[in-house]
Amino acid sequence: MEVVYFAWVRERIGLPRERVETSARTARDLVAELSAREPRYAAAFADISALRVALDQELADFDAPLAGVREVAFFPPMTGG
């Protein structure tokens, strides 16, 4: 699946996107897998309460299933204005 990073998540990881092979069942499981990779991922996902996730461009919960999902995006909450 394609994993996309925005704003400070992208800055901490150092990539705008990457292709990931995963056995994760939920977005939360994917975060755990990515965090275990390297310190830069662990830093980006240290506090998931400060993050939002979208599955195939639809805002989702971190416990949402990944079955059939082609794209996962991680980003900080957005403010209007």
mmJSON file of the N, C-alpha and C atoms, coordinates in Angstrom:
{"data_MODEL":{"atom_site":{
"group_PDB":["ATOM","ATOM","ATOM","ATOM","ATOM","ATOM","ATOM","ATOM","ATOM","ATOM","ATOM","ATOM","ATOM","ATOM","ATOM","ATOM","ATOM","ATOM","ATOM","ATOM","ATOM","ATOM","ATOM","ATOM","ATOM","ATOM","ATOM","ATOM","ATOM","ATOM","ATOM","ATOM","ATOM","ATOM","ATOM","ATOM","ATOM","ATOM","ATOM","ATOM","ATOM","ATOM","ATOM","ATOM","ATOM","ATOM","ATOM","ATOM","ATOM","ATOM","ATOM","ATOM","ATOM","ATOM","ATOM","ATOM","ATOM","ATOM","ATOM","ATOM","ATOM","ATOM","ATOM","ATOM","ATOM","ATOM","ATOM","ATOM","ATOM","ATOM","ATOM","ATOM","ATOM","ATOM","ATOM","ATOM","ATOM","ATOM","ATOM","ATOM","ATOM","ATOM","ATOM","ATOM","ATOM","ATOM","ATOM","ATOM","ATOM","ATOM","ATOM","ATOM","ATOM","ATOM","ATOM","ATOM","ATOM","ATOM","ATOM","ATOM","ATOM","ATOM","ATOM","ATOM","ATOM","ATOM","ATOM","ATOM","ATOM","ATOM","ATOM","ATOM","ATOM","ATOM","ATOM","ATOM","ATOM","ATOM","ATOM","ATOM","ATOM","ATOM","ATOM","ATOM","ATOM","ATOM","ATOM","ATOM","ATOM","ATOM","ATOM","ATOM","ATOM","ATOM","ATOM","ATOM","ATOM","ATOM","ATOM","ATOM","ATOM","ATOM","ATOM","ATOM","ATOM","ATOM","ATOM","ATOM","ATOM","ATOM","ATOM","ATOM","ATOM","ATOM","ATOM","ATOM","ATOM","ATOM","ATOM","ATOM","ATOM","ATOM","ATOM","ATOM","ATOM","ATOM","ATOM","ATOM","ATOM","ATOM","ATOM","ATOM","ATOM","ATOM","ATOM","ATOM","ATOM","ATOM","ATOM","ATOM","ATOM","ATOM","ATOM","ATOM","ATOM","ATOM","ATOM","ATOM","ATOM","ATOM","ATOM","ATOM","ATOM","ATOM","ATOM","ATOM","ATOM","ATOM","ATOM","ATOM","ATOM","ATOM","ATOM","ATOM","ATOM","ATOM","ATOM","ATOM","ATOM","ATOM","ATOM","ATOM","ATOM","ATOM","ATOM","ATOM","ATOM","ATOM","ATOM","ATOM","ATOM","ATOM","ATOM","ATOM","ATOM","ATOM","ATOM","ATOM","ATOM","ATOM","ATOM","ATOM","ATOM","ATOM","ATOM","ATOM","ATOM","ATOM","ATOM","ATOM","ATOM","ATOM","ATOM"],
"id":[1,2,3,4,5,6,7,8,9,10,11,12,13,14,15,16,17,18,19,20,21,22,23,24,25,26,27,28,29,30,31,32,33,34,35,36,37,38,39,40,41,42,43,44,45,46,47,48,49,50,51,52,53,54,55,56,57,58,59,60,61,62,63,64,65,66,67,68,69,70,71,72,73,74,75,76,77,78,79,80,81,82,83,84,85,86,87,88,89,90,91,92,93,94,95,96,97,98,99,100,101,102,103,104,105,106,107,108,109,110,111,112,113,114,115,116,117,118,119,120,121,122,123,124,125,126,127,128,129,130,131,132,133,134,135,136,137,138,139,140,141,142,143,144,145,146,147,148,149,150,151,152,153,154,155,156,157,158,159,160,161,162,163,164,165,166,167,168,169,170,171,172,173,174,175,176,177,178,179,180,181,182,183,184,185,186,187,188,189,190,191,192,193,194,195,196,197,198,199,200,201,202,203,204,205,206,207,208,209,210,211,212,213,214,215,216,217,218,219,220,221,222,223,224,225,226,227,228,229,230,231,232,233,234,235,236,237,238,239,240,241,242,243],
"type_symbol":["N","C","C","N","C","C","N","C","C","N","C","C","N","C","C","N","C","C","N","C","C","N","C","C","N","C","C","N","C","C","N","C","C","N","C","C","N","C","C","N","C","C","N","C","C","N","C","C","N","C","C","N","C","C","N","C","C","N","C","C","N","C","C","N","C","C","N","C","C","N","C","C","N","C","C","N","C","C","N","C","C","N","C","C","N","C","C","N","C","C","N","C","C","N","C","C","N","C","C","N","C","C","N","C","C","N","C","C","N","C","C","N","C","C","N","C","C","N","C","C","N","C","C","N","C","C","N","C","C","N","C","C","N","C","C","N","C","C","N","C","C","N","C","C","N","C","C","N","C","C","N","C","C","N","C","C","N","C","C","N","C","C","N","C","C","N","C","C","N","C","C","N","C","C","N","C","C","N","C","C","N","C","C","N","C","C","N","C","C","N","C","C","N","C","C","N","C","C","N","C","C","N","C","C","N","C","C","N","C","C","N","C","C","N","C","C","N","C","C","N","C","C","N","C","C","N","C","C","N","C","C","N","C","C","N","C","C","N","C","C","N","C","C"],
"label_atom_id":["N","CA","C","N","CA","C","N","CA","C","N","CA","C","N","CA","C","N","CA","C","N","CA","C","N","CA","C","N","CA","C","N","CA","C","N","CA","C","N","CA","C","N","CA","C","N","CA","C","N","CA","C","N","CA","C","N","CA","C","N","CA","C","N","CA","C","N","CA","C","N","CA","C","N","CA","C","N","CA","C","N","CA","C","N","CA","C","N","CA","C","N","CA","C","N","CA","C","N","CA","C","N","CA","C","N","CA","C","N","CA","C","N","CA","C","N","CA","C","N","CA","C","N","CA","C","N","CA","C","N","CA","C","N","CA","C","N","CA","C","N","CA","C","N","CA","C","N","CA","C","N","CA","C","N","CA","C","N","CA","C","N","CA","C","N","CA","C","N","CA","C","N","CA","C","N","CA","C","N","CA","C","N","CA","C","N","CA","C","N","CA","C","N","CA","C","N","CA","C","N","CA","C","N","CA","C","N","CA","C","N","CA","C","N","CA","C","N","CA","C","N","CA","C","N","CA","C","N","CA","C","N","CA","C","N","CA","C","N","CA","C","N","CA","C","N","CA","C","N","CA","C","N","CA","C","N","CA","C","N","CA","C","N","CA","C","N","CA","C","N","CA","C","N","CA","C","N","CA","C","N","CA","C"],
"label_alt_id":[null,null,null,null,null,null,null,null,null,null,null,null,null,null,null,null,null,null,null,null,null,null,null,null,null,null,null,null,null,null,null,null,null,null,null,null,null,null,null,null,null,null,null,null,null,null,null,null,null,null,null,null,null,null,null,null,null,null,null,null,null,null,null,null,null,null,null,null,null,null,null,null,null,null,null,null,null,null,null,null,null,null,null,null,null,null,null,null,null,null,null,null,null,null,null,null,null,null,null,null,null,null,null,null,null,null,null,null,null,null,null,null,null,null,null,null,null,null,null,null,null,null,null,null,null,null,null,null,null,null,null,null,null,null,null,null,null,null,null,null,null,null,null,null,null,null,null,null,null,null,null,null,null,null,null,null,null,null,null,null,null,null,null,null,null,null,null,null,null,null,null,null,null,null,null,null,null,null,null,null,null,null,null,null,null,null,null,null,null,null,null,null,null,null,null,null,null,null,null,null,null,null,null,null,null,null,null,null,null,null,null,null,null,null,null,null,null,null,null,null,null,null,null,null,null,null,null,null,null,null,null,null,null,null,null,null,null,null,null,null,null,null,null],
"label_comp_id":["MET","MET","MET","GLU","GLU","GLU","VAL","VAL","VAL","VAL","VAL","VAL","TYR","TYR","TYR","PHE","PHE","PHE","ALA","ALA","ALA","TRP","TRP","TRP","VAL","VAL","VAL","ARG","ARG","ARG","GLU","GLU","GLU","ARG","ARG","ARG","ILE","ILE","ILE","GLY","GLY","GLY","LEU","LEU","LEU","PRO","PRO","PRO","ARG","ARG","ARG","GLU","GLU","GLU","ARG","ARG","ARG","VAL","VAL","VAL","GLU","GLU","GLU","THR","THR","THR","SER","SER","SER","ALA","ALA","ALA","ARG","ARG","ARG","THR","THR","THR","ALA","ALA","ALA","ARG","ARG","ARG","ASP","ASP","ASP","LEU","LEU","LEU","VAL","VAL","VAL","ALA","ALA","ALA","GLU","GLU","GLU","LEU","LEU","LEU","SER","SER","SER","ALA","ALA","ALA","ARG","ARG","ARG","GLU","GLU","GLU","PRO","PRO","PRO","ARG","ARG","ARG","TYR","TYR","TYR","ALA","ALA","ALA","ALA","ALA","ALA","ALA","ALA","ALA","PHE","PHE","PHE","ALA","ALA","ALA","ASP","ASP","ASP","ILE","ILE","ILE","SER","SER","SER","ALA","ALA","ALA","LEU","LEU","LEU","ARG","ARG","ARG","VAL","VAL","VAL","ALA","ALA","ALA","LEU","LEU","LEU","ASP","ASP","ASP","GLN","GLN","GLN","GLU","GLU","GLU","LEU","LEU","LEU","ALA","ALA","ALA","ASP","ASP","ASP","PHE","PHE","PHE","ASP","ASP","ASP","ALA","ALA","ALA","PRO","PRO","PRO","LEU","LEU","LEU","ALA","ALA","ALA","GLY","GLY","GLY","VAL","VAL","VAL","ARG","ARG","ARG","GLU","GLU","GLU","VAL","VAL","VAL","ALA","ALA","ALA","PHE","PHE","PHE","PHE","PHE","PHE","PRO","PRO","PRO","PRO","PRO","PRO","MET","MET","MET","THR","THR","THR","GLY","GLY","GLY","GLY","GLY","GLY"],
"label_asym_id":["A","A","A","A","A","A","A","A","A","A","A","A","A","A","A","A","A","A","A","A","A","A","A","A","A","A","A","A","A","A","A","A","A","A","A","A","A","A","A","A","A","A","A","A","A","A","A","A","A","A","A","A","A","A","A","A","A","A","A","A","A","A","A","A","A","A","A","A","A","A","A","A","A","A","A","A","A","A","A","A","A","A","A","A","A","A","A","A","A","A","A","A","A","A","A","A","A","A","A","A","A","A","A","A","A","A","A","A","A","A","A","A","A","A","A","A","A","A","A","A","A","A","A","A","A","A","A","A","A","A","A","A","A","A","A","A","A","A","A","A","A","A","A","A","A","A","A","A","A","A","A","A","A","A","A","A","A","A","A","A","A","A","A","A","A","A","A","A","A","A","A","A","A","A","A","A","A","A","A","A","A","A","A","A","A","A","A","A","A","A","A","A","A","A","A","A","A","A","A","A","A","A","A","A","A","A","A","A","A","A","A","A","A","A","A","A","A","A","A","A","A","A","A","A","A","A","A","A","A","A","A","A","A","A","A","A","A","A","A","A","A","A","A"],
"label_entity_id":["1","1","1","1","1","1","1","1","1","1","1","1","1","1","1","1","1","1","1","1","1","1","1","1","1","1","1","1","1","1","1","1","1","1","1","1","1","1","1","1","1","1","1","1","1","1","1","1","1","1","1","1","1","1","1","1","1","1","1","1","1","1","1","1","1","1","1","1","1","1","1","1","1","1","1","1","1","1","1","1","1","1","1","1","1","1","1","1","1","1","1","1","1","1","1","1","1","1","1","1","1","1","1","1","1","1","1","1","1","1","1","1","1","1","1","1","1","1","1","1","1","1","1","1","1","1","1","1","1","1","1","1","1","1","1","1","1","1","1","1","1","1","1","1","1","1","1","1","1","1","1","1","1","1","1","1","1","1","1","1","1","1","1","1","1","1","1","1","1","1","1","1","1","1","1","1","1","1","1","1","1","1","1","1","1","1","1","1","1","1","1","1","1","1","1","1","1","1","1","1","1","1","1","1","1","1","1","1","1","1","1","1","1","1","1","1","1","1","1","1","1","1","1","1","1","1","1","1","1","1","1","1","1","1","1","1","1","1","1","1","1","1","1"],
"label_seq_id":[1,1,1,2,2,2,3,3,3,4,4,4,5,5,5,6,6,6,7,7,7,8,8,8,9,9,9,10,10,10,11,11,11,12,12,12,13,13,13,14,14,14,15,15,15,16,16,16,17,17,17,18,18,18,19,19,19,20,20,20,21,21,21,22,22,22,23,23,23,24,24,24,25,25,25,26,26,26,27,27,27,28,28,28,29,29,29,30,30,30,31,31,31,32,32,32,33,33,33,34,34,34,35,35,35,36,36,36,37,37,37,38,38,38,39,39,39,40,40,40,41,41,41,42,42,42,43,43,43,44,44,44,45,45,45,46,46,46,47,47,47,48,48,48,49,49,49,50,50,50,51,51,51,52,52,52,53,53,53,54,54,54,55,55,55,56,56,56,57,57,57,58,58,58,59,59,59,60,60,60,61,61,61,62,62,62,63,63,63,64,64,64,65,65,65,66,66,66,67,67,67,68,68,68,69,69,69,70,70,70,71,71,71,72,72,72,73,73,73,74,74,74,75,75,75,76,76,76,77,77,77,78,78,78,79,79,79,80,80,80,81,81,81],
"pdbx_PDB_ins_code":[null,null,null,null,null,null,null,null,null,null,null,null,null,null,null,null,null,null,null,null,null,null,null,null,null,null,null,null,null,null,null,null,null,null,null,null,null,null,null,null,null,null,null,null,null,null,null,null,null,null,null,null,null,null,null,null,null,null,null,null,null,null,null,null,null,null,null,null,null,null,null,null,null,null,null,null,null,null,null,null,null,null,null,null,null,null,null,null,null,null,null,null,null,null,null,null,null,null,null,null,null,null,null,null,null,null,null,null,null,null,null,null,null,null,null,null,null,null,null,null,null,null,null,null,null,null,null,null,null,null,null,null,null,null,null,null,null,null,null,null,null,null,null,null,null,null,null,null,null,null,null,null,null,null,null,null,null,null,null,null,null,null,null,null,null,null,null,null,null,null,null,null,null,null,null,null,null,null,null,null,null,null,null,null,null,null,null,null,null,null,null,null,null,null,null,null,null,null,null,null,null,null,null,null,null,null,null,null,null,null,null,null,null,null,null,null,null,null,null,null,null,null,null,null,null,null,null,null,null,null,null,null,null,null,null,null,null,null,null,null,null,null,null],
"Cartn_x":[0.841,0.0,0.886,0.314,1.021,0.768,1.84,1.713,2.224,1.393,1.695,1.818,2.826,3.076,2.972,2.33,2.164,2.728,3.099,3.525,4.694,4.624,5.762,5.987,4.983,5.19,6.186,5.978,6.89,8.289,8.358,9.66,10.424,9.756,10.428,10.867,10.042,10.383,11.352,11.216,12.127,11.669,10.422,9.846,8.436,8.046,6.658,5.705,6.234,5.413,6.327,5.782,6.525,5.551,6.017,5.248,5.625,4.629,4.867,4.165,4.897,4.299,4.013,2.778,2.407,1.423,1.451,0.445,-0.475,-0.358,-1.167,-2.651,-3.442,-4.886,-5.607,-4.997,-5.598,-4.532,-4.976,-4.027,-3.145,-3.705,-2.923,-1.813,-2.133,-1.121,-0.034,-0.427,0.544,1.48,0.937,1.767,2.786,2.356,3.269,4.381,4.026,5.034,6.03,5.524,6.396,7.281,6.713,7.473,8.636,8.484,9.537,10.678,10.5,11.52,12.796,12.649,13.794,13.363,14.321,13.978,13.196,13.435,12.71,11.217,10.852,9.441,8.873,9.642,9.198,8.938,9.787,9.603,8.339,8.108,6.933,5.629,5.645,4.425,4.4,5.241,5.342,4.021,3.237,1.969,0.887,0.23,-0.75,-1.997,-2.148,-3.279,-3.096,-1.867,-1.576,-1.637,-2.152,-2.215,-3.629,-3.841,-5.059,-4.641,-5.567,-5.292,-6.432,-6.076,-7.076,-6.78,-7.822,-7.71,-8.387,-7.629,-8.128,-8.832,-8.182,-8.594,-9.884,-10.225,-11.375,-10.867,-11.187,-10.778,-11.279,-10.402,-10.751,-10.212,-10.617,-10.141,-8.914,-8.032,-6.837,-7.163,-8.363,-8.757,-9.523,-9.614,-10.293,-9.487,-10.166,-9.456,-8.787,-7.672,-6.919,-7.234,-8.08,-8.413,-8.924,-8.269,-8.682,-8.224,-7.579,-7.123,-5.88,-5.845,-4.694,-3.766,-4.336,-3.517,-3.863,-2.814,-2.96,-2.181,-2.819,-2.149,-2.153,-1.014,-0.879,-0.594,-1.285,-1.112,-1.572,-1.079,-1.55,-2.945,-3.675,-4.994,-4.865,-5.856,-5.839,-6.728,-6.353,-7.179,-7.72,-8.863,-9.468,-8.941,-9.278,-8.868,-8.574],
"Cartn_y":[-1.172,0.0,1.235,2.338,3.612,4.316,4.783,5.547,6.954,7.935,9.336,10.1,10.962,11.745,13.23,13.994,15.428,16.229,17.473,18.467,17.947,18.113,17.725,16.214,15.424,13.97,13.679,14.309,14.162,14.658,15.778,16.324,15.378,14.783,13.87,12.575,12.067,10.811,11.053,12.196,12.527,12.044,11.624,11.147,11.699,12.044,12.461,11.268,10.145,8.934,7.738,6.563,5.331,4.186,3.172,1.942,1.002,0.446,-0.385,-1.724,-2.782,-4.122,-4.334,-4.638,-4.743,-5.868,-6.374,-7.336,-6.687,-5.366,-4.628,-4.771,-4.948,-5.078,-3.744,-2.812,-1.499,-0.418,0.817,1.93,1.973,1.656,1.622,0.568,-0.597,-1.646,-1.174,-0.451,0.074,1.062,1.92,2.86,2.097,1.024,0.224,-0.383,-0.917,-1.483,-0.427,0.721,1.781,2.312,2.487,3.004,2.102,0.815,-0.152,-0.148,0.496,0.506,1.217,2.477,3.354,4.465,5.127,6.225,7.362,7.646,8.752,8.448,7.206,6.823,6.866,6.364,6.389,7.822,8.756,10.168,10.733,10.388,10.908,10.387,9.153,8.54,8.43,9.192,9.101,9.421,10.313,10.709,10.722,9.588,9.543,10.359,10.811,11.697,13.043,13.331,14.571,14.359,13.201,12.869,12.517,12.62,12.137,11.152,10.294,9.313,9.321,9.16,9.021,7.736,6.987,5.747,5.979,5.844,6.143,7.503,8.491,9.894,10.163,9.273,9.466,9.468,10.519,10.584,9.345,8.743,7.484,7.462,6.465,6.203,5.306,5.395,4.559,3.072,2.744,1.342,0.84,1.659,1.252,0.162,-0.815,-1.893,-1.415,-2.037,-1.698,-2.607,-3.597,-4.528,-3.765,-3.96,-3.327,-1.887,-1.325,0.065,0.151,1.135,1.335,2.435,3.429,4.554,4.92,5.113,5.585,6.885,7.917,9.207,9.597,10.097,10.571,12.063,12.825,14.279,14.842,16.028,16.678,17.256,17.53,18.148,19.484,19.779,21.02,22.05,23.287,24.364,25.171,25.722,26.534,27.959,28.696,30.082,30.654],
"Cartn_z":[0.0,0.0,0.0,-0.434,-0.461,0.867,1.513,2.758,2.472,2.818,2.518,3.833,3.908,5.116,4.786,5.665,5.458,6.633,6.337,7.328,8.166,9.49,10.324,10.362,10.028,9.956,8.83,7.68,6.544,6.909,7.609,7.996,8.919,9.882,10.823,10.151,9.248,8.578,7.427,6.776,5.684,4.323,4.23,2.963,2.805,1.582,1.38,1.254,0.753,0.576,0.385,0.585,0.327,0.146,-0.531,-0.73,0.404,1.084,2.263,2.1,2.346,2.448,3.93,4.261,5.669,5.91,7.123,7.559,8.592,8.739,9.707,9.378,10.41,10.227,10.364,11.126,11.341,11.143,11.061,10.969,12.214,13.368,14.614,14.524,13.958,13.769,12.803,11.768,10.81,11.495,12.343,13.102,13.947,14.592,15.416,14.563,13.389,12.488,12.03,11.618,11.142,12.265,13.451,14.596,14.969,14.732,15.083,14.074,12.933,11.882,12.288,12.65,12.917,13.865,14.507,15.419,14.77,13.489,12.854,12.76,12.519,12.508,13.924,14.867,16.263,16.71,16.294,16.653,16.008,14.765,14.052,14.655,15.145,15.663,17.182,17.869,19.327,20.027,19.466,20.079,19.003,18.801,17.713,18.019,19.271,19.556,18.855,18.409,17.686,16.175,15.748,14.326,13.893,12.612,11.973,10.892,10.51,9.464,8.46,7.202,6.143,5.384,5.104,4.338,2.997,1.933,0.589,0.548,1.159,1.168,1.938,2.867,3.745,5.184,5.94,7.338,8.065,8.873,9.534,10.956,11.683,13.038,12.946,13.916,13.904,14.058,14.512,14.636,13.408,12.385,11.156,10.45,9.87,9.177,7.89,7.562,6.358,5.176,5.37,4.284,3.075,1.94,0.698,0.517,1.51,1.435,0.553,-0.326,-1.21,-0.727,-0.002,0.452,1.891,2.695,4.072,4.172,4.703,4.87,6.339,6.81,8.18,8.147,9.007,9.004,10.345,10.703,11.925,11.702,12.782,12.62,11.867,11.078,10.302,10.983,10.834,11.359,10.204,10.389,9.339,9.371,8.347,8.378,7.037],
"occupancy":[1.0,1.0,1.0,1.0,1.0,1.0,1.0,1.0,1.0,1.0,1.0,1.0,1.0,1.0,1.0,1.0,1.0,1.0,1.0,1.0,1.0,1.0,1.0,1.0,1.0,1.0,1.0,1.0,1.0,1.0,1.0,1.0,1.0,1.0,1.0,1.0,1.0,1.0,1.0,1.0,1.0,1.0,1.0,1.0,1.0,1.0,1.0,1.0,1.0,1.0,1.0,1.0,1.0,1.0,1.0,1.0,1.0,1.0,1.0,1.0,1.0,1.0,1.0,1.0,1.0,1.0,1.0,1.0,1.0,1.0,1.0,1.0,1.0,1.0,1.0,1.0,1.0,1.0,1.0,1.0,1.0,1.0,1.0,1.0,1.0,1.0,1.0,1.0,1.0,1.0,1.0,1.0,1.0,1.0,1.0,1.0,1.0,1.0,1.0,1.0,1.0,1.0,1.0,1.0,1.0,1.0,1.0,1.0,1.0,1.0,1.0,1.0,1.0,1.0,1.0,1.0,1.0,1.0,1.0,1.0,1.0,1.0,1.0,1.0,1.0,1.0,1.0,1.0,1.0,1.0,1.0,1.0,1.0,1.0,1.0,1.0,1.0,1.0,1.0,1.0,1.0,1.0,1.0,1.0,1.0,1.0,1.0,1.0,1.0,1.0,1.0,1.0,1.0,1.0,1.0,1.0,1.0,1.0,1.0,1.0,1.0,1.0,1.0,1.0,1.0,1.0,1.0,1.0,1.0,1.0,1.0,1.0,1.0,1.0,1.0,1.0,1.0,1.0,1.0,1.0,1.0,1.0,1.0,1.0,1.0,1.0,1.0,1.0,1.0,1.0,1.0,1.0,1.0,1.0,1.0,1.0,1.0,1.0,1.0,1.0,1.0,1.0,1.0,1.0,1.0,1.0,1.0,1.0,1.0,1.0,1.0,1.0,1.0,1.0,1.0,1.0,1.0,1.0,1.0,1.0,1.0,1.0,1.0,1.0,1.0,1.0,1.0,1.0,1.0,1.0,1.0,1.0,1.0,1.0,1.0,1.0,1.0,1.0,1.0,1.0,1.0,1.0,1.0],
"B_iso_or_equiv":[0.0,0.0,0.0,0.0,0.0,0.0,0.0,0.0,0.0,0.0,0.0,0.0,0.0,0.0,0.0,0.0,0.0,0.0,0.0,0.0,0.0,0.0,0.0,0.0,0.0,0.0,0.0,0.0,0.0,0.0,0.0,0.0,0.0,0.0,0.0,0.0,0.0,0.0,0.0,0.0,0.0,0.0,0.0,0.0,0.0,0.0,0.0,0.0,0.0,0.0,0.0,0.0,0.0,0.0,0.0,0.0,0.0,0.0,0.0,0.0,0.0,0.0,0.0,0.0,0.0,0.0,0.0,0.0,0.0,0.0,0.0,0.0,0.0,0.0,0.0,0.0,0.0,0.0,0.0,0.0,0.0,0.0,0.0,0.0,0.0,0.0,0.0,0.0,0.0,0.0,0.0,0.0,0.0,0.0,0.0,0.0,0.0,0.0,0.0,0.0,0.0,0.0,0.0,0.0,0.0,0.0,0.0,0.0,0.0,0.0,0.0,0.0,0.0,0.0,0.0,0.0,0.0,0.0,0.0,0.0,0.0,0.0,0.0,0.0,0.0,0.0,0.0,0.0,0.0,0.0,0.0,0.0,0.0,0.0,0.0,0.0,0.0,0.0,0.0,0.0,0.0,0.0,0.0,0.0,0.0,0.0,0.0,0.0,0.0,0.0,0.0,0.0,0.0,0.0,0.0,0.0,0.0,0.0,0.0,0.0,0.0,0.0,0.0,0.0,0.0,0.0,0.0,0.0,0.0,0.0,0.0,0.0,0.0,0.0,0.0,0.0,0.0,0.0,0.0,0.0,0.0,0.0,0.0,0.0,0.0,0.0,0.0,0.0,0.0,0.0,0.0,0.0,0.0,0.0,0.0,0.0,0.0,0.0,0.0,0.0,0.0,0.0,0.0,0.0,0.0,0.0,0.0,0.0,0.0,0.0,0.0,0.0,0.0,0.0,0.0,0.0,0.0,0.0,0.0,0.0,0.0,0.0,0.0,0.0,0.0,0.0,0.0,0.0,0.0,0.0,0.0,0.0,0.0,0.0,0.0,0.0,0.0,0.0,0.0,0.0,0.0,0.0,0.0],
"pdbx_formal_charge":[null,null,null,null,null,null,null,null,null,null,null,null,null,null,null,null,null,null,null,null,null,null,null,null,null,null,null,null,null,null,null,null,null,null,null,null,null,null,null,null,null,null,null,null,null,null,null,null,null,null,null,null,null,null,null,null,null,null,null,null,null,null,null,null,null,null,null,null,null,null,null,null,null,null,null,null,null,null,null,null,null,null,null,null,null,null,null,null,null,null,null,null,null,null,null,null,null,null,null,null,null,null,null,null,null,null,null,null,null,null,null,null,null,null,null,null,null,null,null,null,null,null,null,null,null,null,null,null,null,null,null,null,null,null,null,null,null,null,null,null,null,null,null,null,null,null,null,null,null,null,null,null,null,null,null,null,null,null,null,null,null,null,null,null,null,null,null,null,null,null,null,null,null,null,null,null,null,null,null,null,null,null,null,null,null,null,null,null,null,null,null,null,null,null,null,null,null,null,null,null,null,null,null,null,null,null,null,null,null,null,null,null,null,null,null,null,null,null,null,null,null,null,null,null,null,null,null,null,null,null,null,null,null,null,null,null,null,null,null,null,null,null,null],
"auth_seq_id":[1,1,1,2,2,2,3,3,3,4,4,4,5,5,5,6,6,6,7,7,7,8,8,8,9,9,9,10,10,10,11,11,11,12,12,12,13,13,13,14,14,14,15,15,15,16,16,16,17,17,17,18,18,18,19,19,19,20,20,20,21,21,21,22,22,22,23,23,23,24,24,24,25,25,25,26,26,26,27,27,27,28,28,28,29,29,29,30,30,30,31,31,31,32,32,32,33,33,33,34,34,34,35,35,35,36,36,36,37,37,37,38,38,38,39,39,39,40,40,40,41,41,41,42,42,42,43,43,43,44,44,44,45,45,45,46,46,46,47,47,47,48,48,48,49,49,49,50,50,50,51,51,51,52,52,52,53,53,53,54,54,54,55,55,55,56,56,56,57,57,57,58,58,58,59,59,59,60,60,60,61,61,61,62,62,62,63,63,63,64,64,64,65,65,65,66,66,66,67,67,67,68,68,68,69,69,69,70,70,70,71,71,71,72,72,72,73,73,73,74,74,74,75,75,75,76,76,76,77,77,77,78,78,78,79,79,79,80,80,80,81,81,81],
"auth_comp_id":["MET","MET","MET","GLU","GLU","GLU","VAL","VAL","VAL","VAL","VAL","VAL","TYR","TYR","TYR","PHE","PHE","PHE","ALA","ALA","ALA","TRP","TRP","TRP","VAL","VAL","VAL","ARG","ARG","ARG","GLU","GLU","GLU","ARG","ARG","ARG","ILE","ILE","ILE","GLY","GLY","GLY","LEU","LEU","LEU","PRO","PRO","PRO","ARG","ARG","ARG","GLU","GLU","GLU","ARG","ARG","ARG","VAL","VAL","VAL","GLU","GLU","GLU","THR","THR","THR","SER","SER","SER","ALA","ALA","ALA","ARG","ARG","ARG","THR","THR","THR","ALA","ALA","ALA","ARG","ARG","ARG","ASP","ASP","ASP","LEU","LEU","LEU","VAL","VAL","VAL","ALA","ALA","ALA","GLU","GLU","GLU","LEU","LEU","LEU","SER","SER","SER","ALA","ALA","ALA","ARG","ARG","ARG","GLU","GLU","GLU","PRO","PRO","PRO","ARG","ARG","ARG","TYR","TYR","TYR","ALA","ALA","ALA","ALA","ALA","ALA","ALA","ALA","ALA","PHE","PHE","PHE","ALA","ALA","ALA","ASP","ASP","ASP","ILE","ILE","ILE","SER","SER","SER","ALA","ALA","ALA","LEU","LEU","LEU","ARG","ARG","ARG","VAL","VAL","VAL","ALA","ALA","ALA","LEU","LEU","LEU","ASP","ASP","ASP","GLN","GLN","GLN","GLU","GLU","GLU","LEU","LEU","LEU","ALA","ALA","ALA","ASP","ASP","ASP","PHE","PHE","PHE","ASP","ASP","ASP","ALA","ALA","ALA","PRO","PRO","PRO","LEU","LEU","LEU","ALA","ALA","ALA","GLY","GLY","GLY","VAL","VAL","VAL","ARG","ARG","ARG","GLU","GLU","GLU","VAL","VAL","VAL","ALA","ALA","ALA","PHE","PHE","PHE","PHE","PHE","PHE","PRO","PRO","PRO","PRO","PRO","PRO","MET","MET","MET","THR","THR","THR","GLY","GLY","GLY","GLY","GLY","GLY"],
"auth_asym_id":["A","A","A","A","A","A","A","A","A","A","A","A","A","A","A","A","A","A","A","A","A","A","A","A","A","A","A","A","A","A","A","A","A","A","A","A","A","A","A","A","A","A","A","A","A","A","A","A","A","A","A","A","A","A","A","A","A","A","A","A","A","A","A","A","A","A","A","A","A","A","A","A","A","A","A","A","A","A","A","A","A","A","A","A","A","A","A","A","A","A","A","A","A","A","A","A","A","A","A","A","A","A","A","A","A","A","A","A","A","A","A","A","A","A","A","A","A","A","A","A","A","A","A","A","A","A","A","A","A","A","A","A","A","A","A","A","A","A","A","A","A","A","A","A","A","A","A","A","A","A","A","A","A","A","A","A","A","A","A","A","A","A","A","A","A","A","A","A","A","A","A","A","A","A","A","A","A","A","A","A","A","A","A","A","A","A","A","A","A","A","A","A","A","A","A","A","A","A","A","A","A","A","A","A","A","A","A","A","A","A","A","A","A","A","A","A","A","A","A","A","A","A","A","A","A","A","A","A","A","A","A","A","A","A","A","A","A","A","A","A","A","A","A"],
"auth_atom_id":["N","CA","C","N","CA","C","N","CA","C","N","CA","C","N","CA","C","N","CA","C","N","CA","C","N","CA","C","N","CA","C","N","CA","C","N","CA","C","N","CA","C","N","CA","C","N","CA","C","N","CA","C","N","CA","C","N","CA","C","N","CA","C","N","CA","C","N","CA","C","N","CA","C","N","CA","C","N","CA","C","N","CA","C","N","CA","C","N","CA","C","N","CA","C","N","CA","C","N","CA","C","N","CA","C","N","CA","C","N","CA","C","N","CA","C","N","CA","C","N","CA","C","N","CA","C","N","CA","C","N","CA","C","N","CA","C","N","CA","C","N","CA","C","N","CA","C","N","CA","C","N","CA","C","N","CA","C","N","CA","C","N","CA","C","N","CA","C","N","CA","C","N","CA","C","N","CA","C","N","CA","C","N","CA","C","N","CA","C","N","CA","C","N","CA","C","N","CA","C","N","CA","C","N","CA","C","N","CA","C","N","CA","C","N","CA","C","N","CA","C","N","CA","C","N","CA","C","N","CA","C","N","CA","C","N","CA","C","N","CA","C","N","CA","C","N","CA","C","N","CA","C","N","CA","C","N","CA","C","N","CA","C","N","CA","C","N","CA","C","N","CA","C","N","CA","C","N","CA","C","N","CA","C"],
"pdbx_PDB_model_num":[1,1,1,1,1,1,1,1,1,1,1,1,1,1,1,1,1,1,1,1,1,1,1,1,1,1,1,1,1,1,1,1,1,1,1,1,1,1,1,1,1,1,1,1,1,1,1,1,1,1,1,1,1,1,1,1,1,1,1,1,1,1,1,1,1,1,1,1,1,1,1,1,1,1,1,1,1,1,1,1,1,1,1,1,1,1,1,1,1,1,1,1,1,1,1,1,1,1,1,1,1,1,1,1,1,1,1,1,1,1,1,1,1,1,1,1,1,1,1,1,1,1,1,1,1,1,1,1,1,1,1,1,1,1,1,1,1,1,1,1,1,1,1,1,1,1,1,1,1,1,1,1,1,1,1,1,1,1,1,1,1,1,1,1,1,1,1,1,1,1,1,1,1,1,1,1,1,1,1,1,1,1,1,1,1,1,1,1,1,1,1,1,1,1,1,1,1,1,1,1,1,1,1,1,1,1,1,1,1,1,1,1,1,1,1,1,1,1,1,1,1,1,1,1,1,1,1,1,1,1,1,1,1,1,1,1,1,1,1,1,1,1,1]
}}}
